[in-house]
Amino acid sequence: MKKNFTCIVLFLLVLGACLTVVAAPVIPNSIDEFDGVPAYTAWQSLGGASINSQNPNLNFTIDTVGGFPGDGWVHTVDSSFTGNYLSDVGPTAIVNFNFIGSSSADQLSLYFYSSDDNATWYYPLSVSDGYHSVLIGNSSGWVSFDAAPDYSLAIQDVDRIGIYVLNENTGPFVYQLDDFEITFAVPEPETVWMFVAVLVSLGITFRARISELAGQMKARFVKS
């Protein structure tokens, strides 16, 4: 009985280790922390936004333009964040970032632009300080105000991605962005195959013991 228990514990420990491995790894070179990078030109601004500094975070200002409410976009064109999200990242990629400045903002969205679709896509977020996470590989929750947009086409050619901020009042207002990253919601194929291989190996190693335990459980069930 003690030997059986040891086998089960060993199996569960290996299983737990495998599950830890497959849990949402960060894609290599896909996080911008801005620390120690005062002139990181991969980040740009549009509209009423202007980048003030990029160390220790992305510090930017949004002011009114032409009498309109203050709004603007800050985004990256870094190849670590742009490209074909379906083939290069996967359909369940998640974009995370830390935002500060919600007390002077009326709208906050994650956004990306695609030249293939010629459209800008927005994911409206709660206006709050702290971390925000968005599933980008799924069209649910994403909106576009451009003519005849096609999300399935756009997501295959992301040219820039970042955040959109709007304030209805007269600025300027200062905001901060940090820890902009992409993570996996599911494991990479290589990790899945490793996990399967481990399970198969364990099954072969302990097949006799597992069969014996299954018989014991069946006997107890019939007896009860």
FENCORNOR-V972580 format. One record per pair of residues at least 24 apart in sequence whose C-alpha atoms are under 7 Angstrom apart, sorted by the first residue. I is the first residue (numbers start at 1). GAP is how many residues later the second one is. D is the distance in whole Angstrom. If there is no record, write none. Layout:
<<I;GAP;D> <I;GAP;D>>
This chain:
<<18;177;6> <22;165;5> <22;169;6> <23;164;7> <24;159;6> <24;160;5> <24;161;5> <24;162;6> <24;163;6> <25;158;6> <25;159;6> <26;156;6> <26;157;5> <26;158;6> <27;155;6> <27;156;6> <29;51;6> <30;50;5> <30;51;6> <30;151;5> <30;152;6> <31;148;6> <31;149;5> <31;150;4> <31;151;7> <32;147;5> <32;148;5> <32;149;6> <33;24;7> <33;145;6> <33;146;5> <33;147;7> <34;24;6> <42;34;5> <42;35;5> <42;36;5> <43;31;7> <43;32;5> <43;33;4> <43;34;7> <44;30;6> <44;31;6> <44;32;6> <45;28;5> <45;29;4> <45;30;6> <46;26;6> <46;27;5> <46;28;7> <47;24;7> <47;25;5> <47;26;6> <48;24;5> <49;24;6> <49;25;7> <57;119;7> <57;120;6> <57;121;5> <58;118;6> <58;119;5> <58;120;6> <59;116;6> <59;117;5> <59;118;7> <60;114;6> <60;115;5> <60;116;6> <61;111;6> <61;112;5> <61;113;4> <61;114;6> <62;109;7> <62;110;6> <62;111;5> <62;112;7> <63;107;7> <63;108;5> <63;109;4> <63;110;7> <64;106;6> <64;107;6> <69;98;6> <69;99;5> <69;100;6> <69;101;7> <70;96;6> <70;97;5> <70;98;6> <70;99;7> <70;100;7> <70;101;7> <71;94;6> <71;95;4> <71;96;6> <72;92;6> <72;93;6> <72;94;7> <73;90;6> <73;91;5> <73;92;7> <74;88;6> <74;89;6> <74;90;7> <75;85;6> <75;86;5> <75;87;4> <75;88;6> <76;84;6> <76;85;6> <76;86;6> <77;82;6> <77;83;5> <82;76;5> <82;77;6> <82;78;6> <83;73;7> <83;74;5> <83;75;5> <83;76;6> <84;71;6> <84;72;4> <84;73;5> <84;74;6> <85;52;7> <85;70;6> <85;71;6> <86;51;7> <86;69;7> <86;70;6> <90;47;7> <91;46;4> <91;47;7> <92;43;6> <92;44;7> <92;45;5> <92;46;7> <92;92;7> <92;93;5> <92;94;7> <93;42;6> <93;43;6> <93;44;6> <93;89;7> <93;90;6> <93;91;5> <93;92;6> <94;39;6> <94;40;5> <94;41;4> <94;42;6> <94;88;6> <94;89;5> <94;90;6> <94;91;7> <95;38;6> <95;39;5> <95;40;6> <95;41;7> <95;86;6> <95;87;5> <95;88;7> <96;35;7> <96;36;6> <96;37;4> <96;38;7> <96;84;6> <96;85;5> <96;86;6> <97;34;5> <97;35;6> <97;36;7> <97;81;6> <97;82;5> <97;83;4> <97;84;6> <98;32;5> <98;33;4> <98;34;6> <98;79;6> <98;80;5> <98;81;6> <98;82;7> <99;30;5> <99;31;5> <99;32;6> <99;77;6> <99;78;5> <99;79;7> <100;29;5> <100;30;7> <100;75;6> <100;76;5> <100;77;7> <101;28;6> <101;73;7> <101;74;5> <101;75;7> <102;25;6> <102;26;5> <102;27;6> <104;63;7> <104;69;7> <105;60;7> <105;61;6> <105;62;5> <106;60;6> <106;61;5> <106;62;7> <107;58;6> <107;59;5> <107;60;7> <108;56;6> <108;57;5> <108;58;7> <109;54;6> <109;55;5> <109;56;7> <110;52;6> <110;53;4> <110;54;6> <111;50;6> <111;51;6> <111;52;5> <111;53;6> <112;46;7> <112;48;6> <112;49;4> <112;50;6> <113;45;6> <113;46;6> <113;47;5> <113;48;7> <114;40;5> <114;43;6> <114;44;5> <114;45;5> <115;42;7> <115;44;7> <116;37;7> <116;38;6> <116;41;6> <117;32;6> <117;33;6> <117;36;6> <117;37;5> <119;25;7> <119;27;6> <119;30;6> <120;24;6> <120;26;7>>
